[in-house]
Amino acid sequence: MGMLDGKAALVTGGGRGIGRGVALALARAGARVVVNDLGASLAGEGGDARPAAQVVDEIVKAGGAAVPNFGSVADVAEAASMVEQVIRTYGRIDILVHVAGILRDRMVFNMTEAEWDAVIAVHLKGMFNAVRAASIAMRETCGGRIISMSSVSALGAPGQPNYAAAKAGILGLTWSTANALAKYGVTTNAILPSGATRMIDSTPRGREVFAETGKWPSELAAETERDPDNVAPLVVYLASDGAQHVNGQVFHSFGYGYTLVAQPQAVRRLEADRRLTPDELATLFPSTLGRGLKPPPGTLFGKTLHERPAGEWKELAHGMRFWQSPWEEP
């Protein structure tokens, strides 16, 4: 018996990379899947029906149930149509996984309005469009799972102001939706995924790897810690009934493990029994709020936890271990 037997799912951006792995994993767990993919270029241009169709064919050949969808999540009507297709085909929608995304990287001082708008439209507006439509149906059936892909780029990627802003916006939308839909039995969570996809191939480092090896990072990643399919097991669990208590959480998927990301928390406060003056702030700030300030974490977030002291790690079973921050509040 599969973990998701009888469930109906929509995966946006399910034709390639992380989305492809998620769609296949959901199907293996018993879910019936609508695989959405516009088949656009990394910049969001053009369209190609083959990526979504190929994933559907792979699922069906393995004995699963799947149909393709070639719409754009950036279009509110097309996003609603995807959700309607799940309900029309399978009778309900239980799971929405929003993976669809594009890149138009540029330093903020060089970025055009069109480059900004295009990325925001697919990642952030695309999530809103799909979530809005799915939430209406999930609210009526009093249950559902919404899982969206954010990114460590939200934590300060310097050459991706549009992508970083969209991925940070996904976190805000995740928390808002989690609070809004919890009373209807719907959970909403986000993942900061890692993996060598065609997005990594498009970077300067990706081109260097190809020049050195004759293969793209996405080709070299298969069955390694860099395989984008490593994200899928967490998605399957979060989509299951067993994760009904997991809501409004953010996870970092890196290598063969997953990290729970701390909720925003207050760490210092300066206050008085009246309004502070600018001069007073200038005097007090350096030794209070301004002491030892750290830069934004950036894209290296969570990738050095293996360097933490051995005493902070606990062996769970052979080849499996668990780390907990010594400064996490009880």
For each residue, the residues with C-beta under 8 A, 3 or more apart:
1: 5 30
2: 5 28 29 30 31
3: 29 30 236 237 240 242
4: 7 9 26 29 30 31 95 236 239 240
5: 1 2 29 30 31
6: 30
7: 4 26 30 31 32 94 95 239
8: 31 32 33 34 86 87 89 90 91 92 93 94 95
9: 4 26 31 32 33 34 86 93 94 95 96 97 239
10: 33 34 36 69 82 83 85 86 93 95 96 97 130 134
11: 14 19 22 23 26 33 34 35 36 97 99
12: 19 36 37 73 82 96 97 98 99 100 126 130
13: 16 17 18 19 36 37 73 98 99 100 101
14: 11 19 20 22 23 33 35 36 37 52 55 97 99
15: 19 20 35 36 37 39 50 51 52 54 55
16: 13 19 20 37 51 197 198
17: 13 20 21 99 195 197 198 199 218 228
18: 13 21 22 99 149 193 195 197 228 231 232
19: 11 12 13 14 15 16 22 23 37 97 99 100
20: 14 15 16 17 23 24 51 55 228
21: 17 18 24 25 227 228 229 230 231 232
22: 11 14 18 19 25 26 97 99 231 232 235
23: 11 14 19 20 26 27 33 35 55 59 66
24: 20 21 27 28 55 58 59 229 232
25: 21 22 28 29 229 232 233 235 236
26: 4 7 9 11 22 23 29 31 33 95 97 232 235 236 239
27: 23 24 30 31 32 33 59 62 64 65 66
28: 2 24 25 62 64
29: 2 3 4 5 25 26 236 239 240
30: 1 2 3 4 5 6 7 27
31: 2 4 5 7 8 9 26 27 94 95 239
32: 7 8 9 27 64 65 66 89 90
33: 8 9 10 11 14 23 26 27 59 64 65 66 67
34: 8 9 10 11 66 67 68 69 82 85 86 89 90
35: 11 14 15 23 52 55 56 59 66 67 68 69
36: 10 11 12 13 14 15 52 68 69 70 71 73 82 100
37: 12 13 14 15 16 19 51 52 55 68 69 70 100
38: 47 70 71 72 100
39: 15 46 47 48 49 50 51 52 70
40: 43 44 45 46 47 48 72 102
41: 44 45 46 102
42: 102 103 198 199 202
43: 40 102 103 104 118
44: 40 41 102 104 118 119 122
45: 40 41
46: 39 40 41
47: 38 39 40 70
48: 39 40 51
49: 39 52 53 68 70
50: 15 39 53 54
51: 15 16 20 37 39 48 54 55
52: 14 15 35 36 37 39 49 55 56 68 69 70
53: 49 50 56 57 68
54: 15 50 51 57 58
55: 14 15 20 23 24 35 37 51 52 58 59 66 68
56: 35 52 53 59 60 66 67 68
57: 53 54 60 61
58: 24 54 55 61 62
59: 23 24 27 33 35 55 56 62 64 65 66
60: 56 57 63 64 65 66
61: 57 58
62: 27 28 58 59
63: 60
64: 27 28 32 33 59 60
65: 27 32 33 59 60 90
66: 23 27 32 33 34 35 55 56 59 60
67: 33 34 35 56 85 89
68: 34 35 36 37 49 52 53 55 56
69: 10 34 35 36 37 52 81 82 85
70: 36 37 38 39 47 49 52
71: 36 38 75 78 79 81 82
72: 38 40 75 78 79 122 126
73: 12 13 36 78 79 82 98 100 122 125 126 127 129 130
74: 79 121 122 125 126 129
75: 71 72 78 79 129
76: 79 80 129 132
77: 80 81
78: 71 72 73 75 81 82
79: 71 72 73 74 75 76 82 83 126 129 130 132 133
80: 76 77 83 84 129 132 133
81: 69 71 77 78 84 85
82: 10 12 34 36 69 71 73 78 79 85 86 130 133
83: 10 79 80 86 87 93 96 130 133 134 137
84: 80 81 87 88 133
85: 10 34 67 69 81 82 88 89
86: 8 9 10 34 82 83 89 90 92 93
87: 8 83 84 90 91 92 93 137
88: 84 85
89: 8 32 34 67 85 86
90: 8 32 34 65 86 87 93
91: 8 87
92: 8 86 87 137 141
93: 8 9 10 83 86 87 90 96 134 137 138 144
94: 7 8 9 31 138 143 144 145 239
95: 4 7 8 9 10 26 31 144 145 146 147 239
96: 9 10 12 83 93 130 131 134 144 145 146 147
97: 9 10 11 12 14 19 22 26 147 148 235 239
98: 12 13 73 126 127 130 131 146 147 148 149 170
99: 11 12 13 14 17 18 19 22 149
100: 12 13 19 36 37 38 73 122 123 126
101: 13 119 122 123 126 149 163 166 199
102: 40 41 42 43 44 118 119 122 123
103: 42 43 119 160 163 199 202
104: 43 44 111 115 118 119 162 163
105: 159 160 163
106: 110 111 112 115 159 161 162
107: 110 111 158 159 161
108: 111 161
109:
110: 106 107
111: 104 106 107 108 115 116 161 162
112: 106 115 116
113: 116 117
114: 117 118
115: 104 106 111 112 118 119 162
116: 111 112 113 119 120 161 162
117: 113 114 120 121
118: 43 44 102 104 114 115 121 122 162
119: 44 101 102 103 104 115 116 122 123 162 163 166
120: 116 117 123 124 125 162 165 166 169
121: 74 117 118 124 125 126
122: 44 72 73 74 100 101 102 118 119 125 126 166
123: 100 101 102 119 120 126 127 163 166 167 169 170
124: 120 121 127 128 165 166 169 170 173
125: 73 74 120 121 122 128 129
126: 12 72 73 74 79 98 100 101 121 122 123 129 130
127: 73 98 123 124 130 131 148 170 173
128: 124 125 131 132 173
129: 73 74 75 76 79 80 125 126 132 133
130: 10 12 73 79 82 83 96 98 126 127 133 134
131: 96 98 127 128 134 135 146 148 173 177 188
132: 76 79 80 128 129 135 136
133: 79 80 82 83 84 129 130 136 137
134: 10 83 93 96 130 131 137 138 144 146
135: 131 132 138 139 144 146 177 181 186
136: 132 133 139 140
137: 83 87 92 93 133 134 140 141 144
138: 93 94 134 135 141 142 143 144 146 181 184 186
139: 135 136 142 181 184 186
140: 136 137
141: 92 137 138 144
142: 138 139 184 185
143: 94 138 184 185 186
144: 93 94 95 96 134 135 137 138 141 181 184 185 186 187
145: 94 95 96 186 187 238 239 240 243
146: 95 96 98 131 134 135 138 174 177 181 186 187 188 189
147: 95 96 97 98 188 189 190 191 235 238 239
148: 97 98 127 131 170 173 174 188 189 190 191
149: 18 98 99 101 170 190 191 192 193
150: 154 167 168 170 171 174 190 191 192 250
151: 154 157 163 164 167 192 193
152: 155 157 192 194 252 297 298 299 300 301 302
153: 156 157 160 163 164 167 299
154: 150 151 157 164 165 167 168 170 171 192
155: 152 164 296 297 298 299 301
156: 153 164 295 296 297 298 299
157: 151 152 153 154 160 163 164 298 299
158: 107 298
159: 105 106 107
160: 103 105 153 157 163 164
161: 106 107 108 111 116 164 165
162: 104 106 111 115 116 118 119 120 165 166
163: 101 103 104 105 119 123 151 153 157 160 166 167
164: 151 153 154 155 156 157 160 161 167 168
165: 120 124 154 161 162 168 169
166: 101 119 120 122 123 124 162 163 169 170
167: 123 150 151 153 154 163 164 170 171 192
168: 150 154 164 165 171 172
169: 120 123 124 165 166 172 173
170: 98 123 124 127 148 149 150 154 166 167 173 174 190
171: 150 154 167 168 174 175 190 250
172: 168 169 175 176
173: 124 127 128 131 148 169 170 176 177
174: 146 148 150 170 171 177 178 188 189 190 248 250
175: 171 172 178 179 248
176: 172 173 179 180
177: 131 135 146 173 174 180 181 188
178: 174 175 181 182 187 188 189 247 248
179: 175 176 182 248
180: 176 177
181: 135 138 139 144 146 177 178 184 186 187 188
182: 178 179 185 186 187 247 248
183:
184: 138 139 142 143 144 181
185: 142 143 144 182 244
186: 135 138 139 143 144 145 146 181 182
187: 144 145 146 178 181 182 238 243 244 246 247 248
188: 131 146 147 148 174 177 178 181 247 248
189: 146 147 148 174 178 238 246 247 248 249 250 251
190: 147 148 149 150 170 171 174 249 250 251
191: 147 148 149 150 231 234 235 250 251 252 253
192: 149 150 151 152 154 167 250 251 252 253 261 301 302
193: 18 149 151 228 231 253
194: 152 226 230 231 252 253 254 255
195: 17 18 200 221 226 227 228 229 230 231 253
196: 200 201 206 217 218 220 221 226 227 228
197: 16 17 18 200 201 218 228
198: 16 17 42 201 202 216 218
199: 17 42 101 103 202 203
200: 195 196 197 203 205 206 217 218
201: 196 197 198 206 207 210 216 217 218
202: 42 103 198 199 206 207
203: 199 200 206 207
204: 207 208
205: 200 208 209 217
206: 196 200 201 202 203 209 210 216 217
207: 201 202 203 204 210 211
208: 204 205 211 212
209: 205 206 212 213 215 216 217 220
210: 201 206 207 213 214 215 216 217
211: 207 208
212: 208 209
213: 209 210 220
214: 210
215: 209 210 219 220
216: 198 201 206 209 210 219 220
217: 196 200 201 205 206 209 210 220 221 226
218: 17 196 197 198 200 201 221 228
219: 215 216 222
220: 196 209 213 215 216 217 224 226
221: 195 196 217 218 224 226 227 228
222: 219 227
223: 227
224: 220 221 227
225: 230 255 256
226: 194 195 196 217 220 221 255
227: 21 195 196 221 222 223 224 230
228: 17 18 20 21 193 195 196 197 218 221 231
229: 21 24 25 195 232
230: 21 194 195 225 227 233 253 255 256
231: 18 21 22 191 193 194 195 228 234 235 253
232: 18 21 22 24 25 26 229 235 236
233: 25 230 236 237
234: 191 231 237 238 251 253 258
235: 22 25 26 97 147 191 231 232 238 239
236: 3 4 25 26 29 232 233 239 240
237: 3 233 234 240 242 243
238: 145 147 187 189 234 235 243 246
239: 4 7 9 26 29 31 94 95 97 145 147 235 236 243
240: 3 4 29 145 236 237 243
241: 244
242: 3 237
243: 145 187 237 238 239 240 246
244: 185 187 241
245:
246: 187 189 238 243 249
247: 178 182 187 188 189
248: 174 175 178 179 182 187 188 189
249: 189 190 246 260 261
250: 150 171 174 189 190 191 192 260 261
251: 189 190 191 192 234 258 259 260 261
252: 152 191 192 194 258 259 261 301 302
253: 191 192 193 194 195 230 231 234 257 258
254: 194 257 258 259 302 303
255: 194 225 226 230
256: 225 230
257: 253 254
258: 234 251 252 253 254
259: 251 252 254 302 305
260: 249 250 251
261: 192 249 250 251 252 302
262: 265 325 328
263:
264:
265: 262 329
266: 269
267:
268: 288 289
269: 266 289
270: 276 281 284 285 288 289
271:
272: 275 276 280
273:
274:
275: 272
276: 270 272 280 281 284
277: 280 281
278: 281 282
279: 282 283
280: 272 276 277 283 284
281: 270 276 277 278 284 285
282: 278 279 285
283: 279 280
284: 270 276 280 281 287 288
285: 270 281 282 288 289 290
286: 290 291
287: 284 290 291
288: 268 270 284 285 291
289: 268 269 270 285
290: 285 286 287 293
291: 286 287 288
292:
293: 290
294:
295: 156 298
296: 155 156
297: 152 155 156 300 301
298: 152 155 156 157 158 295 301
299: 152 153 155 156 157
300: 152 297 303 304
301: 152 155 192 252 297 298
302: 152 192 252 254 259 261 305
303: 254 300
304: 300 307
305: 259 302 308 323
306:
307: 304
308: 305 312 313 323
309: 312
310: 313
311:
312: 308 309 323 324 325 326
313: 308 310 321 322 323
314: 321 322 323 324
315: 320 321
316: 320 321 322
317: 320
318:
319:
320: 315 316 317
321: 313 314 315 316
322: 313 314 316
323: 305 308 312 313 314
324: 312 314 328
325: 262 312 328
326: 312
327:
328: 262 324 325
329: 265
330:
